[in-house]
Amino acid sequence: ASSGSEASRAGGIALDLLVGRPTLVLATISGAIFYTASLPVTLVSGAEREARDRFVKTPWDMLVSPLGG
């Protein structure tokens, strides 16, 4: 039973490394670009912090989280 859960965890880590992390890199980069482009509007409307959290902080936090998590 132990080796099955270890194999499952290894599979999750491999999937995260090969698919999840590259996707999160793209999400972080595109989010930063979108955040920068929307900055004039979000500053005027007072929504800058929400935009930063949604488009930059959330993908970044997921990117730097432990593999397989």
N, C-alpha and C positions, 0 to 999 in steps of 0.2 A: 504494500500500500504506500509505503514511503517513497519508493522509486517512481510510482505513478504521479504523485504530487510534485516530486522534483522535476520530472519530465514535463509536466504541465507548466510549472513555473519557468523552466528553461524555454519552453515554447512561447510563453507570454513575453519573456524578456527579449527573445529573438524577434518576435513580431513587433514589439515596441521599438527595438533598435532599427529594424529594416523598414518599417512603414510609419510608425507613430512619430518618431523623432524627426525624420525628414518633413513630414506633414506639418509638424509643429514649428519647424524652422521657417517654412513657407508662410504659415499663419502669422508668425511673429513679424516677419519682414513685411508682409502685405498689410498687417494691422498697423505697423509703425508708419507705413506710407499713407494709409487711409487716415490715421490719426493726424498726421502732419497736414494733409490736404484739408481736413475738416476743422483744423485749429481756429481759423478766423471765425467760423460760425459758432463753434463750441465755446470760445472765449466770450463772445458777445452774449450768448444765451445762458452762460453760467454752467454749461454741461461739460466743461473740459475734463474734470476729474473722472466723471462717469465714462467718457470716451476713452480716456487713458487706461482706466481699469479694464474696460471691455476689450479694447483693440491691442493693447500692449502688455499690460500686467498679467492678465489671465493666461494668454498663450505662453508668455515667458515663464510664469510659475509652473505651468505644466511641463514645459521643456526642461527645466532644471530639476524636476522631481526625480526620485529614484526610478531606475529602469524597472519595467514590469508592474509599476504601481498604478 
